[in-house]
Amino acid sequence: MADKKKGSVREDAKALREMSEEQLAEKLDESRKELLTARFKHATAQLEKTSELKALRKQVARISTILNEKRS
């Protein structure tokens, strides 16, 4: 996920907007678990790409935002 280039953010958001609420909820849960795992790896000095933390946080925020838009 952290390997993506900046130009793909719009494409990623577009793909997320096309998902149903159930799919987004599953994706959000999965992304949060990935973030938790990355945090543990970072704390134990096993995470090589620390930029992955920022990318995962943004991904969780992006999914949450889109899910909230769909629910309201």
N, C-alpha and C positions, 0 to 999 in steps of 0.2 A: 504494500500500500504506500509506503514511503518512497517507493521507486518512481512514482508517477511524476510527470513534469507539470509545471504550472498550467499549461494550456489545456490539460485534461480535466480541470476542476469543473468547468461548465458542462462537459460531456458527462462527468460523473453525477453532477446534480440533476442533469436532464434524465439520466437513467433512473435515479432515485425517485424523481417525481412521477415516473411512469409505473412505479411499483404500487401495490395495494397497501392498505394500512397494516394488514397482517404481515406481509413481507417486510415492510419497513420496521415493524416491531421486532421481528426475528433478526434482521440485519443490525438493529440498534443493540440488541442483547449480545449478539456475536462480537460487535465492535467494542462494546464495553468490556467483554471478557478478554479480548486481545489487548486492550489498554491496560487492564489489571495485570496481565501476564508480563507486558512490557515494563510496567512499573517495578514489578518484583525483580525482573532481570536487571533493570537499571540499578536497583538498590544493592544487588549482589554482584555488581560489576560484570555481568554477563552480556549486557546489551551493547552490541558493537555500534549500531547506528542510533545515536541519541536523538537524531532528528525524527525518528520514527514516533517518538512520544508526541511531538507537536502535531504530526500528521494524523495520528490516531485521535487526538483530542479534537482536532478540526473535523474529522470524519464523524465523530460522535455528535458534535454540535450541529453539523450539516443535516444529519439524519433526524435529529431531534426537532430541528426547525421545520423541516419538510413534513414530518409527522404531525406536528402541532398545526401547521397550515391546513393539512388535510382534515384534521379533526374539528376545526372551527369553521 
